[in-house]
Amino acid sequence: MKVSILLMTLIIAASVSGVSNAADGAKLFAEKTCTACHGKVGNKPLMPDYPKIAGQNKAYIEQQMIDIKSGKRANGNSAAMKGVMVIVTDDEIKAIAEYVSKLKP
């Protein structure tokens, strides 16, 4: 019985954590300077060759950020993001990707 109560507590904590991460995505999008290049809501980039990311697939955005951070992706304009990605944690990447995926293109 104690194990099942502990398991339920962990599941609830994980789901609540996920909700707060998604809610933090908007704040992180601004704090981590995503708005500087991709626009306030991800659909008006600073430069014509920067991507419009609003509404993009969550898994795709997350993977691109991970690849840029690790150096696996080093093409195109990824160098512009490389310096910023050092201040973004893996949990923040997930929250930002969740937020951006829900923005209107």
Number of C-alpha atoms within 10 A of each C-alpha: 6 7 8 9 10 11 12 12 11 12 12 12 12 11 11 11 12 16 12 11 20 20 15 16 20 19 13 20 24 15 11 15 14 18 18 14 17 20 19 16 21 23 18 19 19 14 10 8 9 15 15 18 22 22 19 18 14 18 13 12 21 20 15 16 23 19 16 22 23 13 13 10 17 15 9 9 13 17 14 13 16 18 12 14 18 11 11 17 12 14 11 19 22 22 26 28 28 25 23 26 21 14 15 12 14
